[in-house]
Amino acid sequence: MKILFIGESWRGSCARSLREALARRADIDLDDIAEEAWFPKPGARWLRAINRLTAWAYSKEFDAHVLNTVRSTQPDIVMTYKGNPVHAELVHAIRRAGAMTVNVYPDYSPHAYGDVHRRAMGAYDLVVSSKPYHPELWRSLYGYDNRCVFVPQGYDPALHLVPKPPVDCPSDVVMVGTYREQYGRLMIDFARALSDSRIAVAIGGNGWDAIRTELPSHWDLLGPVVGGRYVSTLRQGKICVAPLNRIVVIDGRRQPGDVDTTRTYELAAAHCFFVHQRTDYAQTVYDEETEVPMFDDGEELARQVQRYLAHPEARSEMAAAAHRRAVDAYSIDRRAGEIVAEIRKRTGTVG
């Protein structure tokens, strides 16, 4: 099967992890297009201003490059990971060129990223979503008539897999994630319920300075944490926290939010002890009595942290149990195999 893969290629991106997992398969002939080569994201304001002025030209060049690549290499499948720069007209043009179009979708709602993205999601032959509720709601809630199937997220063995538990954990609690309002409220409530200045907390990710004054002054805000540093940072915590963006309102209408994230699988692979925000789905992934404790809100999170800080043996046993559960059943290589199987069902091919 020949696949042209379109997605981000920086180390630590989920798109790159999936691309490399597909490339490791003997039954896949893979070519790829790196999004960031066409849509750079500079930090300087003047460069961002230039980007806004020239975005239409970059988009036109990107479209032409994609179509030229499709026509010259003749892939069976054009696969995008989320497909931020891919609009519906481009998807239709790829299909007219003879390739099946597949979108691997990692987010909670295809309505959350603007009308262009919203329309594009209905143009693909197949959407492979990481959210278990998407297939059932694909037509009734989101309004699409193309096919949607579910394949969960997974950890990247080349990045997240660590066979041994951490030795030195200078922080009591570590969380890594880009700031979101729900994450911020969780950690503010956690701090208030904890009311213990002896507990050392470190938070990694963009945007947390927005609530710096609402968090305890002794908490560490680490800034962006990506790639290999992501894993090493998580392994510096006695307890890691896996939050969820559970409440989503789009155009005034409530939609389902996250029931898991990539952290759900990455933390276990990295041999971290972690507590996970509770959902029905997460409870099917791990046993919360023997593998991964769970919490509903900041108060319960504080109770779980206080409980398990006092029991290092339990932390060690549960981290090992979660690691055994995840490896290698929750790996991106396993997920890539499931994605390929779904494509073969759709195309009627075997082997």
C-alpha positions in Angstrom: 0.0 0.0 0.0 1.4 3.4 -1.0 0.7 6.2 1.4 1.4 9.9 1.0 1.4 11.2 4.6 0.7 14.9 5.4 1.4 16.2 8.9 3.8 17.9 11.3 7.3 16.4 11.6 8.8 17.8 14.7 10.0 15.3 17.3 7.2 14.7 19.8 4.4 15.5 17.5 1.7 12.8 17.2 1.8 13.2 13.5 5.5 12.3 13.3 5.0 9.3 15.7 2.3 7.9 13.4 4.3 8.5 10.3 7.3 6.7 11.7 5.1 3.8 12.9 3.6 3.4 9.4 7.2 3.6 7.9 8.2 0.7 10.1 5.6 -1.5 8.4 6.8 -3.9 5.7 3.4 -3.6 3.9 3.6 0.2 3.6 5.5 2.3 1.0 5.5 5.7 2.6 6.2 9.2 1.3 5.5 12.4 3.3 4.9 16.1 3.2 5.9 18.1 6.3 3.4 20.8 7.1 5.8 23.2 8.8 7.9 23.4 5.6 5.0 25.3 4.1 3.4 26.9 7.1 6.2 28.1 9.5 5.3 29.4 12.9 7.8 32.1 13.8 8.0 33.7 17.3 8.8 37.2 16.2 5.8 39.5 15.8 7.1 41.0 12.5 7.5 37.6 11.0 4.0 36.6 12.2 2.7 39.7 10.5 4.4 38.8 7.2 3.0 35.3 7.5 -0.5 36.7 7.8 0.0 38.8 4.6 1.5 35.9 2.7 -0.7 33.0 4.0 -2.8 32.8 0.9 0.4 32.4 -1.3 1.8 29.7 1.0 -1.6 27.9 0.8 -1.7 28.0 -2.9 1.9 26.7 -3.2 1.1 23.9 -0.7 -2.0 22.9 -2.7 0.0 22.7 -5.9 2.8 20.7 -4.3 0.4 18.2 -2.8 -1.4 17.7 -6.1 1.9 17.5 -8.1 3.1 14.9 -5.6 -0.1 12.9 -5.9 0.0 12.9 -9.7 3.7 12.0 -9.9 3.9 9.3 -7.2 0.3 8.0 -7.6 -0.3 6.9 -3.9 -3.1 4.6 -3.0 -3.9 6.7 0.1 -3.3 10.3 1.0 -3.4 10.5 4.8 -3.5 13.7 6.8 -3.0 14.0 10.5 -5.8 16.4 11.5 -5.2 18.2 8.3 -5.1 21.8 9.4 -3.9 23.3 6.1 -6.1 20.9 4.0 -9.4 22.4 2.7 -12.3 20.6 1.2 -11.5 21.6 -2.4 -8.0 20.1 -2.0 -9.4 16.9 -0.7 -11.8 16.7 -3.6 -8.9 17.3 -6.1 -6.9 14.5 -4.5 -9.8 12.2 -4.9 -10.2 13.1 -8.5 -6.5 12.4 -9.0 -7.3 8.8 -8.0 -6.2 8.5 -4.3 -8.3 7.5 -1.4 -8.3 10.3 1.3 -8.0 9.4 5.0 -7.9 11.9 7.9 -6.5 10.6 11.2 -8.3 12.9 13.7 -6.9 13.5 17.2 -9.2 16.2 18.6 -12.5 16.3 20.4 -14.5 18.2 17.8 -14.1 18.9 14.1 -16.2 22.0 14.6 -13.7 23.7 16.9 -11.2 25.0 14.4 -13.2 27.2 12.0 -15.5 26.7 9.0 -12.7 25.7 6.5 -11.6 22.8 8.7 -15.2 21.9 9.5 -16.1 21.6 5.8 -12.9 19.7 5.0 -13.7 16.9 7.5 -16.8 16.0 5.6 -14.8 15.6 2.3 -12.6 12.7 3.2 -13.4 9.1 2.2 -12.6 7.9 5.7 -12.0 9.6 9.1 -10.1 7.6 11.7 -10.9 9.4 15.0 -9.2 8.9 18.4 -12.4 9.7 20.2 -14.7 6.7 20.9 -17.9 8.7 20.7 -17.2 10.2 17.2 -18.5 7.3 15.0 -21.9 7.2 16.8 -22.3 11.1 16.6 -20.6 11.7 13.2 -23.9 12.2 11.4 -26.3 13.2 14.1 -24.2 15.8 16.0 -21.5 16.8 13.6 -23.6 16.6 10.4 -21.3 14.5 8.2 -22.2 11.6 5.9 -18.7 10.2 5.3 -17.4 7.2 7.3 -15.9 7.6 10.7 -14.2 4.8 12.7 -12.4 4.8 16.1 -8.8 3.9 16.8 -7.3 5.2 20.1 -4.2 7.3 20.5 -1.0 5.5 21.5 2.5 6.1 22.9 5.6 6.4 20.7 8.1 3.6 21.7 11.0 5.6 20.2 10.2 8.5 22.5 8.0 7.6 25.5 9.0 4.0 26.3 11.2 3.7 29.4 11.6 0.1 30.7 12.7 1.1 34.3 11.0 3.3 36.9 12.6 6.7 37.7 15.2 6.8 40.4 15.2 10.5 41.3 12.0 12.4 41.6 12.7 15.9 42.9 9.1 17.1 42.4 6.1 15.7 44.3 3.7 16.4 41.5 4.3 17.1 37.8 1.9 18.0 35.1 2.8 18.8 31.5 0.2 20.3 29.1 -0.6 23.5 27.3 -2.6 25.8 29.5 -6.4 25.6 29.0 -9.0 27.2 31.2 -10.2 23.9 32.5 -6.7 22.8 33.4 -6.1 26.1 35.1 -9.3 25.9 37.2 -8.4 22.3 38.1 -4.9 23.3 39.4 -6.3 26.4 41.3 -8.8 24.2 43.0 -6.2 21.5 43.6 -3.9 24.1 45.3 -6.7 25.4 47.5 -7.7 21.9 48.6 -4.1 20.9 49.1 -3.1 23.9 51.3 0.3 22.3 52.0 3.3 24.4 51.0 5.6 21.5 51.5 4.4 19.7 48.4 6.5 20.6 45.4 4.6 21.0 42.2 6.0 21.6 38.7 3.9 22.5 35.6 5.2 22.4 32.1 3.6 23.8 29.0 2.8 27.1 27.2 0.4 29.7 28.7 0.6 29.0 32.4 1.9 32.5 33.1 -1.7 33.7 32.5 -2.6 32.4 36.0 0.8 32.7 37.8 -0.6 34.9 40.5 -3.4 32.5 41.3 -1.1 29.6 41.9 1.2 29.1 44.9 4.4 31.1 44.5 6.6 28.0 45.3 5.1 26.1 42.3 7.5 25.8 39.4 6.2 26.9 35.9 8.6 25.3 33.5 7.4 26.8 30.2 7.3 24.7 27.0 8.4 21.0 27.4 8.6 19.0 24.2 10.4 16.0 22.7 12.8 14.1 24.9 12.5 16.7 27.7 8.8 15.9 27.9 9.5 12.4 29.1 12.4 13.4 31.4 10.3 16.1 33.0 7.4 13.7 33.7 9.8 11.2 35.3 10.9 13.8 37.8 7.6 13.7 39.6 6.6 11.2 42.2 3.0 11.7 40.9 2.0 12.9 37.5 -1.3 14.4 36.7 -3.3 13.6 33.5 -6.1 16.3 33.1 -8.8 16.4 30.5 -10.7 19.1 28.7 -14.0 17.6 29.4 -16.5 20.5 28.7 -16.7 21.9 25.2 -19.1 24.6 24.0 -19.0 25.4 20.3 -21.4 28.1 18.8 -23.3 28.0 22.1 -23.9 24.3 21.9 -22.3 21.8 24.2 -20.3 18.9 22.7 -18.4 16.0 24.1 -14.8 16.8 25.2 -11.8 14.6 25.9 -12.2 11.2 27.5 -8.5 10.5 27.2 -5.4 12.2 25.7 -2.0 10.9 24.4 -0.8 11.4 28.1 -3.2 8.5 29.0 -0.8 6.1 27.2 2.5 8.0 27.3 2.7 8.2 31.1 2.3 4.5 31.5 4.9 3.7 28.8 7.3 6.1 30.6 6.9 4.1 33.8 5.4 7.1 35.6 2.9 6.8 38.5 0.0 9.0 37.5 -3.5 10.0 38.5 -6.0 10.5 35.6 -9.1 12.5 35.4 -12.0 10.1 35.6 -14.2 9.2 32.6 -16.1 6.0 31.7 -13.7 5.4 28.9 -10.5 5.9 31.0 -11.9 3.3 33.4 -11.9 0.8 30.5 -8.2 1.6 29.7 -6.9 1.1 33.3 -8.1 -0.3 36.6 -8.1 2.6 39.0 -7.6 0.4 42.1 -4.5 -1.4 40.8 -3.0 0.6 37.9 -4.1 4.3 37.6 -6.0 6.1 40.4 -8.5 8.6 39.1 -10.2 11.9 40.2 -13.1 14.0 39.3 -12.1 17.5 40.5 -9.4 19.4 42.3 -10.5 18.3 45.8 -10.3 14.6 44.9 -7.0 15.2 43.1 -5.6 16.7 46.4 -6.8 13.7 48.3 -5.3 11.2 45.8 -2.0 13.1 45.9 -1.8 13.2 49.7 -2.8 9.5 49.9 -0.2 8.3 47.4 2.7 10.5 48.5 2.5 8.7 51.8 2.7 5.3 50.1 5.7 5.0 47.8 5.4 1.2 47.6 1.8 1.5 46.2 3.0 4.0 43.6 5.7 1.7 42.5 3.4 -1.3 42.2 0.7 0.6 40.3 3.2 2.3 37.9 4.6 -1.1 37.0 1.1 -2.6 36.5 0.1 0.3 34.3 3.3 -0.1 32.3 2.6 -3.8 31.8 -0.9 -3.0 30.6 0.3 -0.3 28.1 3.3 -2.0 26.6 3.0 -2.8 23.9 -0.8 -3.0 23.6 -1.2 0.8 23.6 1.8 1.6 21.3 1.5 3.7 18.2 2.7 0.7 16.2 -0.4 -1.2 17.3 -2.6 1.8 16.5 -1.0 2.1 13.0 -1.8 -1.5 12.4 -5.5 -0.9 13.3 -5.6 2.1 11.0 -4.2 0.1 8.1 -6.7 -2.7 8.8 -9.6 -0.1 8.7 -8.3 1.2 5.4 -8.0 -2.3 4.0 -11.7 -3.0 5.0 -12.7 0.1 3.1 -10.6 -0.7 0.0 -11.3 -4.4 0.0 -7.5 -5.2 -0.1 -5.7 -7.8 2.0 -2.2 -8.6 3.1 
